[in-house]
């Protein structure tokens, strides 16, 4: 059985190869962007994948595939919900910092 570290390294290589293959198949793809349904950032289309109706950027594909391989998540929805929580935490932190700045 593979260790978590080996699985993560393998997934990093697979997902990076997908990105490189997309660029090789269509060099213009590096100029094409979309808003990732998972992280919400504008990302390059290269290496992105559609899962269950959601398009994920290459970075989120890595998180999803690693999560699946390690048995940490069973669906892309679980990943999106986990990342949404993180987004909300970041937003709340930003709002609090802004309030502090206004008071000072």
ZILIN-V520463 format. One line per field, one symbol per residue. ss: DSSP state (A for helix, B for strand, O for the rest). phi: phi as a letter, one per 40 degrees, with the letter a starting at -180 (. if undefined). burial: b if it has 9 or more other C-alpha atoms within 8 Angstrom, else e. A space follows every 50 residues. Layout:
ss=???
phi=???
burial=???
//
This chain:
ss=OOOAAAAAAAAAAAAAAAAAAAAAAOAAAAAOBBBOOOOOOBBBOOOOBB BOOBBBOAAAAAAAAAAAAOOOOOOAAAAAAAAAAAAAAAAAAAAAAAAA AAAO
phi=.ccdcccccccdcccccccccccccadcccccbacccccgccbcccgcbc bfgbcbcdccdcccccccccgcbbacdccccccddccccccccccccccc cccc
burial=eeeeeebbeebbeebbebbbbbbeeeeebbebbeebbbbeeebbbbbbbe eeeebbbbebbbbbbbbbebeebeebebbbeebbeeeeeeeeeeeeeeee eeee
//
